């Protein structure tokens, strides 16, 4: 689905991603983990095109497409290829209604569809119930559901999530995890996830990648995420 090879990224003089190699297999949830400041969010932004990369390759295969090199493509072009992105902090439009927020995602569809897919409301019924309410009036958990719903209106093949459980109530975190598994099982979605919560990762991810100082230092099936690795790379 996504093959990242020898990726390097800089913020000014700061070298953030170092010759990073990463495979994101189709039809699975790959969870990127690591302490604060190791480059996790930068990696997701590089995949989505929100930051420029100095060198390396991002090869993406969505659906029946042949592999596409992403590094020179715009954010909008990557969305049209079927990549949905939910940034850290949600970034919804607080003065727009839920429905209007969802409709903003339709602009990124490659087929020009103007209707919100019913699938979004099936996965998050609260969005249908509150579709005329302003986004800023929703709870944090509901805003996160809205942000994910907005990414799903393009019916992506790859969904990128940056800490979807941050700062929201546990029952909504669990619901988001269940939706991830449902999308993988029923829709064949591939998920690239940054998440700090170990219980969430262990329950809902298939694979893990631990980053340190801008490069992966451990990876494998989620069942291989040992206490030794956690102590060495994740505990503060």
C-alpha positions in Angstrom: 0.0 0.0 0.0 2.7 2.5 1.1 6.5 2.0 0.8 8.7 4.7 2.3 12.4 4.6 1.4 15.4 6.6 2.5 13.2 9.6 3.5 15.0 12.7 4.8 13.3 15.8 6.1 14.6 19.0 7.6 13.1 21.9 9.6 15.6 24.6 8.9 18.9 23.2 10.1 17.3 20.5 12.1 17.4 17.0 10.5 14.0 15.5 11.5 13.7 12.3 9.5 16.9 10.3 8.8 17.0 7.8 5.9 13.6 6.5 7.1 12.4 3.2 5.7 8.8 2.0 6.4 6.3 -0.4 4.9 2.6 0.0 5.5 0.9 -3.2 4.3 -2.6 -3.0 2.7 -5.6 -4.0 4.8 -3.9 -3.5 8.2 -3.4 -0.9 10.9 0.2 0.1 11.4 0.8 2.1 14.6 3.8 4.4 14.8 5.0 4.9 18.4 7.7 6.8 20.2 8.5 9.5 22.7 7.6 13.1 22.1 9.8 14.8 19.5 11.0 11.8 17.6 9.4 12.7 14.3 6.1 10.8 14.3 3.8 13.7 13.3 6.4 14.9 10.8 6.3 11.5 9.2 2.6 11.7 8.7 2.8 15.2 7.4 5.5 14.1 4.9 3.2 11.3 3.6 0.3 13.8 3.3 2.5 16.5 1.7 2.1 19.1 4.4 5.9 19.3 4.8 8.5 19.0 2.1 11.0 16.2 2.1 14.7 16.6 1.1 15.1 13.2 -0.4 13.7 9.7 -0.5 10.6 8.0 -2.0 7.0 7.6 -1.0 5.4 4.9 -3.2 1.7 4.5 -2.9 -0.6 1.9 -4.4 -4.3 2.4 -3.8 -7.0 0.0 -5.1 -6.2 -1.2 -8.6 -3.7 1.6 -9.3 -0.1 1.0 -10.1 2.4 2.5 -7.7 2.5 6.3 -7.6 5.4 8.4 -6.4 4.0 10.9 -4.0 6.9 13.2 -3.1 6.2 15.8 -5.9 2.4 15.7 -5.6 0.3 18.3 -3.8 -1.8 17.6 -0.7 -4.9 17.8 -2.9 -3.5 15.4 -5.4 -2.7 12.9 -2.6 -6.3 13.2 -1.3 -7.7 12.5 -4.8 -5.5 9.4 -4.9 -7.4 8.1 -1.9 -5.4 9.2 1.1 -7.5 10.6 4.0 -5.8 12.5 6.9 -7.0 13.4 10.4 -4.4 15.7 11.9 -3.5 16.1 15.6 -5.9 18.6 17.1 -8.7 17.7 14.7 -8.8 21.1 12.9 -12.5 21.2 12.3 -14.3 24.5 11.4 -16.0 25.5 14.6 -18.4 28.0 13.0 -19.6 25.5 10.3 -22.3 22.9 11.0 -21.4 19.3 11.2 -22.8 18.7 7.7 -20.9 21.7 6.3 -17.7 20.4 7.9 -18.3 17.0 6.2 -19.0 18.6 2.9 -15.6 20.4 2.9 -14.1 16.9 2.5 -16.1 16.3 -0.7 -13.9 18.7 -2.6 -11.0 16.2 -2.4 -13.0 13.4 -4.1 -11.7 12.3 -7.5 -15.2 11.5 -8.9 -16.9 14.8 -8.1 -19.6 13.3 -5.8 -21.4 16.1 -4.0 -23.3 13.9 -1.4 -22.0 12.8 1.9 -21.7 9.0 1.8 -24.2 7.3 4.1 -21.4 5.1 5.3 -20.0 8.0 7.4 -23.3 8.3 9.2 -23.5 4.5 9.7 -20.1 4.6 11.4 -20.8 7.7 13.5 -24.6 8.0 14.0 -24.0 11.0 16.3 -22.9 13.1 13.3 -26.3 12.5 11.6 -28.1 13.4 14.8 -26.1 16.6 15.1 -25.6 17.5 11.5 -27.2 21.0 11.9 -25.1 21.8 15.1 -22.0 23.9 14.8 -18.7 22.0 15.0 -17.5 24.2 17.9 -20.5 23.2 20.0 -19.6 19.5 20.0 -17.6 17.8 22.7 -14.0 16.9 22.1 -14.9 13.3 21.3 -17.6 14.3 18.9 -15.2 16.7 17.2 -12.8 13.8 16.7 -15.5 11.7 15.2 -16.3 14.7 12.9 -12.7 15.0 11.9 -12.5 11.3 11.0 -15.9 11.5 9.2 -14.6 14.4 7.1 -11.6 12.3 6.1 -13.9 9.3 5.3 -16.1 11.3 2.9 -13.5 10.8 0.1 -13.9 7.0 0.8 -10.1 6.7 1.2 -7.9 3.6 0.6 -5.4 4.8 3.2 -6.4 6.6 6.3 -3.8 8.5 8.3 -4.6 9.3 12.0 -2.5 11.4 14.3 -3.3 10.5 17.9 -7.1 10.1 17.5 -7.5 9.3 21.2 -5.8 12.4 22.5 -7.8 14.3 25.1 -11.1 12.6 24.6 -13.3 10.4 26.8 -12.5 6.6 27.0 -15.8 5.4 25.5 -15.3 7.5 22.4 -11.7 6.3 22.1 -13.0 2.7 22.2 -15.6 3.6 19.5 -12.9 5.0 17.3 -10.9 1.8 17.7 -13.9 -0.3 16.8 -14.5 1.8 13.7 -10.9 1.4 12.6 -11.3 -2.4 12.8 -14.7 -2.3 11.1 -13.3 -0.3 8.2 -10.3 -2.6 7.8 -12.5 -5.7 7.9 -15.5 -4.5 5.8 -14.0 -1.9 3.5 -10.5 -3.1 3.1 -9.1 0.1 4.5 -5.4 0.6 5.3 -4.6 2.7 8.4 -1.4 4.5 9.4 -1.8 5.6 13.0 0.3 7.6 15.5 -0.8 6.7 19.0 0.8 7.0 22.4 -1.8 4.9 24.3 -0.4 1.4 24.6 -3.7 -0.3 25.4 -5.3 1.2 22.3 -2.3 0.2 20.1 -2.3 -3.4 21.4 -6.1 -3.8 20.9 -6.6 -2.2 17.5 -3.3 -2.2 15.6 -1.9 -5.1 13.6 1.7 -3.9 13.4 3.9 -1.4 15.3 6.8 0.8 14.4 8.8 2.5 17.2 10.7 5.6 16.2 13.6 7.3 17.9 15.5 10.4 16.6 13.8 10.4 13.2 14.2 6.7 12.3 12.6 3.3 13.1 14.3 1.4 15.8 11.9 -1.5 16.2 9.0 -2.9 14.2 6.9 -6.1 13.9 3.5 -7.6 14.6 1.7 -6.0 17.5 2.1 -9.3 19.5 5.9 -8.7 19.4 5.6 -5.4 21.2 7.4 -6.6 24.4 7.8 -5.0 27.8 11.5 -4.7 27.1 10.9 -2.6 24.0 8.4 -0.5 25.8 10.8 0.2 28.7 13.7 0.9 26.3 11.9 3.2 23.8 8.5 4.4 25.2 8.6 5.0 28.9 9.6 8.4 30.1 
